[in-house]
Structures are given as C-alpha cells and as structure tokens.
Amino acid sequence: MVDHNSSVLVVEDNQDIAIQLCDFLENKGFVVDYAATGDHAIRLALEHHYDVIILDLMLPDIDGTQVCEKIKKSCDTALPILMLTARDSIEHKVEGFGVGADDYLTKPYILEEVYLRCIALTRRHRLHKSKVMEVGDLKIDVRANEVERQGQAISLSAKDFQILSLLAEAYPNAVSKRHILEKIWGTDAPETDTVRSHMYTLRNALDKPFDTAMIKTVHGIGFRLVVED
C-alpha cells in the first residue's frame, strides 16, 4: 500500500508511455509529477521533495545516467532512483548503479512491477531518512557506520557494513550475489568469489555470538535477513 502523499517523479520523453505510467501510479495512490527532459527533471528534483524518481535513460537533452548523477550529487543522496531503459546489458546496469541508481528495469516492463519497485524504494527511502535501520534486534546507524545487535556493538569492515546495509534495505526480500557485486564493487568487481568470503566474515560477526542466525542463504537467489517471531 502507498502511504498518503507518497510522491514520485516520472522522467520519460515518450508521451504515450509517460501518460500510461503516470495514470497507473496515480490510480495506485501516488502523487505524480512529470518531466520530459533531463534538465526539467533536475530542476524539479531540486525544487520539490520526492519519495522516488523513475528515470528513463534515453532522454532528448541529457543522458539519464548524467541526470541520475547530478540529482544524487545535488539532492539527498538517499533519494531512490529507478532506472527504466531498453538497454539490458550488464555494462549498462553497472554504469547506472555506478552513478547512484538504486534499481533497474528494462523495457518492456509490467506496470505492476514498476509499482512494486516504487513501494520498496519508498520504504527504503524512509529508512534512510531516519539514518537508522532496524530489523528485529539489529540496528544499523547509516550515518555513523555503527551496528548493534541486542544492544551489543558489532565491528564490521567497510565492505561488510555495505553488504549488511543492502540486506537491511531489502528486508524481507533477498539480495542476489550479482546485485551485491554491482552495487558495491561496480566495474571493479573482483573475479574471485568475494561475496561468499564477505558473507562468511559477516556471519561470524552478526550470527555466531548470538542464539539465532539472521543471515539466510536463499539457494539460487542470494541472501536475506530473517527475524524469528
């Protein structure tokens, strides 16, 4: 469900696609603004508060990756951006994540999936705005780079902290190994199975000292956080 007055900026130069997407999201309860150019999108992002931005990469004036980069540098860096594009290669995805995109959908897409991604990103944005994410007895202070579980401080490396933050942002959903590599290492992703190595050290710090484990491997998908009732 959309929280009252949750707002989204749709940046799409194809008017037919834009109308269809805006109408669908408005019917779902979002307050929707629209921009047909990258320059207009940047101005709107600077002037207004949005919970999520849906950004097409192919714009008539500025490439979507440049728009994403400018918005992330000029606005709240936690403002989530969902990229929509016909470019489906891994290189383009890495490029998008490299300039700060939070999620990525290739065309043609299903409107319902766009809506669900917006809901997830809006929830993530609200967690980021508080700068403290809480999942069960786990508390992650994004600003201070501090982690606690059951009130006990947990020391993590920078990469382990980033991975744990991704898992907390996605909770209760799983995060794929590929997504972790793209978001944290980008084009510098190592060839070795570095994610498995970091998950091992993360589990030793987060799970081993406690009675219940929070990190679960979802076979064929990736990893997710679990909270016992």
C-alpha positions, 0 to 999 in steps of 0.5 A, spaced: 500 500 500 502 507 498 502 511 504 498 518 503 502 523 499 507 518 497 510 522 491 514 520 485 517 523 479 516 520 472 522 522 467 520 519 460 520 523 453 515 518 450 508 521 451 504 515 450 508 511 455 509 517 460 501 518 460 500 510 461 505 510 467 503 516 470 495 514 470 497 507 473 501 510 479 496 515 480 490 510 480 495 506 485 495 512 490 501 516 488 502 523 487 505 524 480 509 529 477 512 529 470 518 531 466 520 530 459 527 532 459 533 531 463 534 538 465 526 539 467 527 533 471 533 536 475 530 542 476 524 539 479 528 534 483 531 540 486 525 544 487 520 539 490 521 533 495 520 526 492 519 519 495 522 516 488 524 518 481 523 513 475 528 515 470 528 513 463 535 513 460 534 515 453 532 522 454 532 528 448 537 533 452 541 529 457 543 522 458 539 519 464 545 516 467 548 524 467 541 526 470 541 520 475 548 523 477 547 530 478 540 529 482 544 524 487 550 529 487 545 535 488 539 532 492 539 527 498 543 522 496 538 517 499 533 519 494 531 512 490 532 512 483 529 507 478 532 506 472 527 504 466 531 503 459 531 498 453 538 497 454 539 490 458 546 489 458 550 488 464 555 494 462 549 498 462 546 496 469 553 497 472 554 504 469 547 506 472 548 503 479 555 506 478 552 513 478 547 512 484 541 508 481 538 504 486 534 499 481 533 497 474 528 495 469 528 494 462 523 495 457 518 492 456 516 492 463 509 490 467 506 496 470 505 492 476 512 491 477 514 498 476 509 499 482 512 494 486 519 497 485 516 504 487 513 501 494 520 498 496 524 504 494 519 508 498 520 504 504 527 504 503 527 511 502 524 512 509 529 508 512 534 512 510 531 518 512 531 516 519 539 514 518 537 508 522 535 501 520 532 496 524 530 489 523 528 485 529 534 486 534 539 489 529 540 496 528 544 499 523 546 507 524 547 509 516 550 515 518 555 513 523 557 506 520 555 503 527 551 496 528 548 493 534 545 487 535 541 486 542 544 492 544 551 489 543 556 493 538 558 489 532 565 491 528 564 490 521 569 492 515 567 497 510 565 492 505 561 488 510 557 494 513 555 495 505 553 488 504 549 488 511 546 495 509 543 492 502 540 486 506 537 491 511 534 495 505 531 489 502 528 486 508 524 481 507 526 480 500 533 477 498 539 480 495 542 476 489 550 475 489 550 479 482 546 485 485 551 485 491 557 485 486 554 491 482 552 495 487 558 495 491 564 493 487 561 496 480 566 495 474 571 493 479 568 487 481 573 482 483 573 475 479 574 471 485 568 469 489 568 475 494 561 475 496 561 468 499 568 470 503 564 477 505 558 473 507 562 468 511 566 474 515 559 477 516 556 471 519 561 470 524 560 477 526 552 478 526 550 470 527 555 466 531 555 470 538 548 470 538 542 464 539 539 465 532 542 466 525 539 472 521 543 471 515 539 466 510 542 463 504 536 463 499 539 457 494 539 460 487 537 467 489 542 470 494 541 472 501 536 475 506 535 477 513 530 473 517 527 475 524 524 469 528 517 471 531 
